[in-house]
């Protein structure tokens, strides 16, 4: 019968145990270094947590229609921009176009989109959270959240300014209740 007192625990070889014993101080040192990492330098990496995003009502738009947070750049000036829009249920934009392409990603809720000069929100396509939309420059479109929705839609909008918005029917309101 073999003497089991000389066998390594759990069937591990002595070489493996020796390697693990030698690696332990290195792992501990690396772990300690991670705990002592320098804090983020906001000049190099800017972080804004969701609860810190400052939404404000859209300028010159109907009260309660939605809010916007400008996170980067300005869509009225040359250069890239990023805004987050919160569309409240019951509001759609009127058909309009922009001078430059825009790309959007739905963060939460369902944002309803359609193309063309004719306002037909009943046939707008719902885009759920995680969905992507690209608007081609100077093509008419409209979007919003129907009043039947139970929650607002939050949409991240990326593009290059200035956007130079044009309404398909400039004599009518730019926002419509639906």
C-alpha positions, 0 to 999 in steps of 0.5 A: 500500500502506498503512503498517502502522506507524501502525496500533494493535496488535491492531486497537484504536483509539487512543481505546481504547488511551488510555482503557485507559492512563488507567484503569490507575492507577485499577485499580491503586489499587483493587487495592491498596486491596483488599489493604489491607482491614481484617480482619473484626471478629468482633463484626460478622461471626463466621466459623467454618471447618469444622475449627473446629466443635466436635462433642461427643457427644449428652447421654444418648444411646447412645455412638457414635450421633452428635455435635452442635455448637451453633452459635447459640442453644440449642434448650432456651431461647426464641429461634432456634437452629442446630445441626449434627448428625452421625448415625453409621450404625446409629442412628435416633431413635424417633418423636418430635415438637417444639413448634415447626417445624424445618427441616433441610438435609443437608450431607453423607451421606444422612439417612433420614427418615419420618413417623408414630408407627410405627417403620418405618426400612426405608421411610424416605426418603434425603435426600442432601447439599443436600436440605431437610426441614421438620418441622411442630410436633407431628407425629411423625417419626423419622430416622437413618442405617441401618447399611448406610450407609458414612458418617455424615450431617451435618445442619444444624438450624434452629428456634425453642426451646424444642423440648420433645421428646415421644416417641410411646412414652415407655416405650421408648428414644428411640434405636434401632439399625437 
